[in-house]
Each structure stands twice: as structure tokens, then as C-alpha cells.
Amino acid sequence: MSKRMITRQRFSKYLYGLGLLAIVWSINFSGLNKQFFSAKPDEVEDKIKDRVDSVLHLMTLEEKVGQMTLFTSDWDVTGPTMRATYKADIKEGKVGAIFNAHTAAYNRELQRIAVEETRLGIPLLFGYDVIHGYKTIFPIPLGESSSWDLAAMERSARIAASEAAAAGLHWTFAPMVDIARDPRWGRVMEGAGEDTYLGSKIAAARVKGFQGNDLAATNTLVACVKHYAAYGAAQAGRDYSTVDLSERVLREIYLPPFKAALDAGCGTVMTSFNELDGVPATANRFLLDEVLRKEWNFPGFVVTDYTSIDEMINHGYSADQTQAAEQAVNAGVDMDMQSAAYYNHLIDLVQEGKVSEATIDEAVRRILRIKFMLGLFDDPYRYSDEQREKSEILSDKNRQAAREVARKSVVLLKNEKQTLPLSIGIRKLAVIGPLADSQLDMIGAWSGAGEARHVTTLLTGIKNVIGDRVDYSMGCPVDQDDRSGFGAAIDLAKKSDAVVLVIGEKAYMSGEAASRSDITVPGPQLDLARELKATGKPLIVVLMNGRPLAIPWLADNADAILEAWFLGTEAGPAISDVLFGDYNPSGRLTVTFPRSVGQVPIFYNMKNTGRPMDPNNKYTSKYLDIPNTPQFPFGFGLSYTSFAYGKPQLSSPELHSGGSVQVSIEVTNTGKMEGTETVQCYVRDLVGSVTRPIKELKGFQQITLKPGESSNVQFTLTPDDLRFYDQEMNYRAEPGDFRVFLGENSAVSDYVQFTLK
Ligand code: BGC
């Protein structure tokens, strides 16, 4: 008999002991998931609903509140340590979900307590931040978004889910879909950049990757889209700071990626730490009730971000934890992560009549529904699979997939005189810089259960290609003013044919609670770059960072620049593939690189203003000391080959309701290598009842062309693509003139124009 069957039997046996109701219930569970996925979606929902109600009917108020409570396991390197009372809490049915507990064996043990030692045996839900991989670590999400390759992003989420599910996990706190227009904010690294259209596509791809087609499959996780909402608009780029936006900007820029994730089936939503228009997101009825539940009909459950219920006291919105719990639950928050506010107060609040039992029931229904969909009532241990944990986690196949997406994420920012690719026959290569051999940094922030020791660094990656023809010198640290290594680095450069200088930020400098007011390359690294430049050797800069950096000196003086983010487990081989031309770089920025922090916020879809920049007129919108243009615009990235664009063509100068126009352009590979180009389509609405941005991304296509090959790339636009929130907040397209720009990045200037009738 297989282990799984034994556990299932034991589980059923326990249920039988609970009496007739439970017997009926457990019989109903068995085979439920098989029925689910052959049935129509409505029938599935009806079946789940019946089962959920049959469980709810058995539950005490205490047990219901338990399902609404999520605690961390406080897992650390030496083993799990929990709240002192955790086992008692689980055993008494006071906790329905645990996060930061993983590995098949450990989660199986906790699950056993819930299933075998609680009155009703309701299985626990195990959550974890599987952000860019579980053990096999993929590029940080901002880096991966630079691939613009939705299938690749779906695949990496798929692999992450598959590894995590084998290790006993059910639920990932991802994707993070916060639009980020301020590179000071450290959490820029966790999202898909600044654009709503692209961010929405990526949100959907990641949800599909995590959840697959079948939540009950043992290699999928339920996703949790976060942080709802507008967390990325934190004032001054300071994490957790206040957010104050117009409803129009909220709906047009910040909300669509959430909607896209939910349309892709995302099962859960996490609230954000920030307030919005004076009301913390965690008790914001507009966000949670009006938009999420009523407009979008979201059937899943809402969890808080960490202690955000408690934090409403600091916000000045709740007098104490009791009031905070009342406000959160009545606004529509179903599960309390880590505040213990529900744990401490919900029962009293119900007894005092401040929270209705119907509200509690609704929250518990939503949570149980997800547990049913995961198949946990069918087999609570289905996700803890030691066998698969051994065979699949960090498998060669997974590492190979990580290398493929990592190299697609590299963005070539500069390549003077074809400095790159390097010749594999190079006599001597100097690799210099504090990040070249840093496993700890290359794995990036939020790296799940990933271990630095599994990372192949860039130095190792290069050695694997050219052996002992590479020498390494650290030069200096990232974050201390120590220049004692400059001399050795300069000597090495002088002896070599080219220098690969690997500099940037340390991994801890981006991610949560990692805002920076100065977004230049930190420490003595730039001075090192200047000294190396003075040797006259070709200077190839590989940047590692979790946010756009201001790099004016490097942009002017380096011979080549590769933006390599933090690429994860296979960072080294992936970057070497690009350096030596085994992979022709195809990444494109998904976030604007400013010239200086003084331009922030700067993003491609800004408004024109009443006094657009005119170099000959002082009284126009500009700076005295720097141009308005960014260092590198959204959508930018070079290739080892070159692409020539023809003139954009339009199928008709008019677009009518119910109709469409086709816009097309001829793209030719005019260089000597096969390469992949991302053709981008932007629209400008010239006059609106509210002003419109100077450009908005409406489509993109990736094409791979051999040298000399051409392709006609076509986009179809319908009135639906031209909608926005008008003055009365109706989401519609207004008749008038529209420009369509087709080109290689958001700075494209060639356009065609049509009229929407
Ligand atoms: C972060 C979330 C994360 C949660 C659980 C919070 O501090 O903001 O993104 O999912 O912790 O680890």
C-alpha cells in the first residue's frame, strides 16, 4: 500500500469517528477532485459549495476564527521554531494556515496534528513567498520581466510551483503586481516594472504558471496577487509610506494588473500595508468590497500582509487591536496574517454584535473553498512528497530552464564598436568587481528556500568557458569605502585584453524595506571603474541591481554595459552565454532608467503638460541642469545584430465602433547574427475629456530573424484598446484622432494616425 493511501485511510478513519455527518462528508470528499475537473465550472462550484457548507455547519465559532488565522513558523536555518503555543493552537483548531513552514517532512508533521488531533480534522493551508523560485532560483521578477517573454515567465512560475508543492506547500504569496514608477522603492525588484499593459500580461502569465490548469494537481500552488493596492505609489519611494492617488490613476494604472491576475483565476488576494486616500488598504471598503467583491465578483479569499491589521493603530485609523480587527473583518478581510487580531478579538466581537456571524461564515466559506479546490480534503498530505522533493528540486532540467530565462532577461544597454560579444579565443580576460563571484548577491532578494551555495557565479561561468585565461580581482567592496584592492585590479587590467567589471548593488539593497534615496552605483565602485577606464583596456560593465540605477558616467564611458539584475541560480552561465555570444541579448527594459534621482518619478507614459519642453523657451517644463529624457527609456535594449524598421502602415484612416484597424511595419535584421526583436506598439489619444499620456503601450510581438531576413509585424487595434476613464469615470473610448507608434522602444517617433468615429 502506498504511503499516500495509508494517510488517506487514516484520515478517513478519523473522520468516521466523528459521527454520521462526518461520514457523509468524508464519503463526499473522496474522488471529489476527479469529478471537479471533468465537470463544467458551475457544477464544480456548486459541488464545492455544498461540501463547504457541510463543513461549516459542523464548526464552532472558535473553529471558524481559527480558519481565519495565519501564523508564521519562524523557520530558521537550524530548524523550525514557532510561536510557543503553535502546536496547542493547531491542535485546538485555532490556526487554519501556516506560512514559512516547508519541506515535505515538516509540513506533513504539522498537517498530521491538524488532521488527526483536532476535533474536525480540517487540513492546514501552507503558504510561502515563492517569488522567483523555490530552490531553483530564477531571475528577480523585475529582471525576468525584461525578457518580455510571457511563455518563459509562465514556465518559471510553473517550475517554482512544482518544486514548492513537492516540499509541502500549497500557496504562494505571488505574483506581486504593483506598478512601480519610483526606483527609490526597493520593491521595484519584485514586480514587472512601470507599465500597466505589460504588467497585466505578466501577472496573468505568472498566475497561470503557479496554478496550472488544475489547482488540485500535486505540482501546482494557489497564487496570491499582491499587494492590493497601489503599494508601489509610496510617497518619496519610501517603503510602507502613504499613498494618495486620484481614483482615475488608481483604476487606470494600478488596478488592472490585479484584475488580470484574477481573470487568470488567481485564488487569493493580499492587502497592502499602505493607506489609500486616508484609509488603510486592510480596512478599505472601497477596495475590498466595492471593487474587489462587487465589481470584480472575486470569489476567493483576502489575506492581510503580515501585521497590517495591527498597523492600523499606527496609521491612526484604529484605537486598538480590537477596533482594528473589527474594521478589517467588516471591510472584507478574510484571513489575518500574523497580527493575531482575529485570534484575540473576533469571538468577543461577534458576541458583542459588532461583527455578524454571517460575516465570519462568509470568510470561512471562502477559505474552505480554496482548501477544497486544492484537494486537501481529499488527501491532506498530497503536497508533501519526499520522493519528488528529491528528484525534482534543483534538477538539471529545472536549472537549465533557469539558465534559459536568465539569459533572456539580460539587457544590453551599450555596445560601442562591437566590444561584445567577446571572442572565445581571448588571450587574457580580467574579471573585476565585488559582485563577480558573489553567490549571495546573484541569488537576489526574496529567494525563497534558495541557497547561495547552489548559485553558479559569473566568474565560475566564465571559467567554464575559457578556463585559466581568466583572472579575478575584487577591486573593492560594494558598500564600504575600502580602496585597498584598486592596485591589484588595475595591474590585472593592464595585463589583460579586456576587463569585465561586475558592479552594482548588493542583493539586500532592494526588496522589502530597502528604499534608497541615492540610486547611483554605491561605494567606491565607480572610482574603480574610472581607474580601469584609464588603463585603456576595453571596459565591459556587468551591472547587478534590483532597481534602475542612475549611471551617467558609465553610460558615457564604458565600452559595453550589460544589465544583469540578479539572475538566480544560473546567473553565471546565463551571463557568460551573453558575453561570449552563445546567446544574442534580447532583453528590453520594463522600467525607465533616469539620468539622476532628481528626475524621479520618470516613466514613459507621462502627460504632455501645458508647456511641453522646448529647448528655446525657458518657460517650458524642464530642468536647468539635465535633459528631460531618461538615460535609457522603457522598452530599450540592444542586440548584437541590428534591426531596421520600415514606415508604419495603417489599414484604414478611420476606425468605427465594432471595427478594427491594422497597423503594420516591416522589420529587417540588417546585422550578421540571428536575433530577437521586441516590436512595440504605442498609442496616443490626442484630445480627451481628460488629458491622456503621450504614449501608452498597447501591444508587443517578439520575432526572431536571421541575418537579412524581414518580417511584416502587424497589430490590430479596436475601440476597446482605446478606452480610459472619462470625466464622469465611464470607461470608454472617445471619438477623435489617435497616433500609433511602432518601433523598438518607447522613444519611437514614427507614427500613423487614424480617427475613431
Ligand atoms: C511582505 C509580503 C510577504 C509577507 C509574508 C510581508 O512583509 O510585504 O510581500 O508576502 O511578508 O512573508
Residues whose N, C-alpha, C, O or C-beta is under 5 A from the ligand:
A	BS01	BGC	D129 F173 D305 Y306
